[in-house]
Amino acid sequence: MSHLLHIDASIQGERSVSRKLTARAVAAWRAAHPAGTVTYRDLGRTPLPHFDQEGGLARIVPREQHTPAQEASWRLTEQLIGEVRQADTIVLGLPLYNYGAPSTVKSWVDHLIAPGLSYDPATGEGLLGGRDFLVLASRGGGYGAGTPREGWDHAEPWLPHGLSMTGLQPRFITAELTLSYVTPAMAELIPLADKSLATAQQEIDGLWTPAAVA
């Protein structure tokens, strides 16, 4: 049976573009996989703990030497990696905050880097590959080639590197200039934002058509 892991990270609630895109993608996936199941994790509403001095060293300390805090941190890592292992498809909403990924997404990635669970420490082989990992990114501005802030989006380039040890390989669909809808100084960019959003929606709608999943 097909299984999807759906992860949101935006703190914008119903106003979030990335949440609307992930909801659209999950609806399309469900239509193509009527018997499929979904696990949902909301990093924006229920953030994962960041690594700290108490528990963060759990991944480099032998299990038999774990403190209670390290053991709790390791068990959370096991749970998160288990969610990935269970899934054939992963859909992650990735908003851009201050030109980078939300810290909650960074924490999720940090938890996924675990020897023996997500990669083989002897060979370096990633153990989570072979899954369809779709990232639906939203960004308030435009950071493409030729724009004044070209290269200022540090979320999309970082994620493949951050997950490289695991074998997960994200592919991206991005809607940009989303701040034009709420920022008067960017109002003239609304047509470009509409085009970007429509293109992203069209790409999502074509992901899991019967022909695509046959």
N, C-alpha and C positions, 0 to 999 in steps of 0.2 A: 504493500500500500504506500502511495506517495505521501510524503510529509514535508511541510514547509515551516521554516522558522522565520517569524515576522518580528523585526526589531524596529522600534521607533526611538528617536533620541531628542526630538525637538521639545523645547519648553514652551512653545507657543500655543499649545492646545489646538482648538478648532481653527485657529488662524494659520496654522502651520502648512506650508506648501508641501514639505517633505512628507508629512503625515497623510495628506490627501493623495499624494502620489503612491505611497506604500499601500494605502487602502484600495486604490484603484488596481494596483498590481495584484494584491491578494485576491480581490474579487475576480480578476481575469484568471488567476491560477485556479481558484475554486471552480470556476465554470468549466475549465478544461480538465479538472481532476475532481469530479463530483464525489468520489469515494475517498478523497485525500483528507488528511488531518493537518491542523495548524497549531503550533505553539507560539504564544505571543509574549514578548518581553518589552516593557516600556522603560527605557533608560532615563527618559525625561521626567517621568513621575516617580519611578522607584530606582534611583541611581545605585550602581554598584559601589562598594567601598573602594577608594583608591588605596594603593599600596602604602603602607606606613611602616614605621619601625617595629611595631608589634607583630604584624602578621606577614608583611610583604616578602620576607626572606624564605617563605615556605618552599619556594621552588628550587632553592639551592641548598637547603638543609635536609639531610636524610630524614625520611618520614619518622623513624623511630626516635629522632631527637626533637621533634616538633613540640613547641610550647602549645598551650591551649589556643592561643590566638593564631599561631601558624597553622594548626590543624584545622581551625575554622576557615581560614583563608584557602587552604588547599581543598577542603571539601566544596567550597563555592566554585573553585576552578574546575573540579571534577563535574559539578552540576552544569556549568556553562559549556564545557567541552562536550558533555553528554548531549546537550541540546543540539549542538552542531552535528555530532555524529548521527543523531536520529534523523536529521533532515536530508532530503535530496536537494532541496532548494532553500536558499536563504535570501530574504529580502530585508535590506537595511536602509532606513531613512537617514540621510547624512546632511544635516544643515551645516552651513558655514558660520562659525562664531569667531569674530575677531581674526578672520583670515585663517582659521584652523578648525580642526574637528572639535566638537564638544568634548570636554574632559571626560564625560561619561562614556563616550565611545572609546577614548584612549584607555580607560579603565577596563572596558570589555576586552579590548585587544590584549592588554597586559595579562589578564587572567587566562587568555587562550594560549599564552606562550608557556608551556609546561613540559618538561622532559618526560618522555615515556607516555604522555597522553596525546600531545599534539605534534611532537616530533621525536625522532629517534636520536638520543644523545650520542650514540656511537657513530652513526652515519650522517646525521644531520637531515635525514629524509623527513619531509612533512607527512603527517599521518591523517590530515583532514582534507586532502585534495579529492577531486572527482565530483565535487558538488557545484551546482549552479548557484553562484553568489552574485546577486543583483543588488547594486547600490543605487538608490534613488537620491540624488544629491540636489540640494537647492542652495542658491547663493544670492544674496541681496544685490550685488553688483555684477559687473561684467569683467572678467579677468583673462579673456582670450587674447590671441595674438593681435597686436596693434592697439590694444586698449591702454589707457593711461596707467592702469595697475596690472598689466600683464604679469602673470606669475605670482600674484599675491594670494591666490587660492592654494593654501598649503595642506588642505584636507585630502583632496582627491589624489595628489601625487604621493602623499604619505601612506595612505591605507595599504596599497599593495606591498610596500616595503615593510610596514609594521606587521603584516600577516605572513610575510614571505617564508618564515620558518615552518609555518603550519601546513603549507601546500594549498591554502585557500587563494583563489585568484579572482578578485572582484572585477566585474564589468559595470560600467557606469552609464546611467541616463541622467542628464542634468537639466534643470530649469534654472535660468538665471535672471537677474534684474528684478527679483521679486520685491525689493524695497520700493520700486517705482510706484507700486499701488498705494503705498502709505506715506511716501516722502514727496511733498510738493515740489521740491527742487529737481526731482527725477521724473516728474509727470510726463515729460516729452518722450521718455523711454518706454512708456506703457505699451505702445504697439510692438516694440521689440520683445518686451516681456511676454506679451500675449503669444507671439510667434514661438518663443522658446518653450513656453508651457505647452502650447498645442503640439509642438514637435515631440516633446517628452511624453505626452499623453498618447500620441499616435504610436510611438515606439512601444509603450507599455501594452497597448491594446493588441499589438501584433505578436507579443511574446509567446503566448500559449494558445494559439489558434489550433484547431484540430490537425492541420497540416504540420504545424511546428512541433507537436508532441507525438505525432504518429511514429 
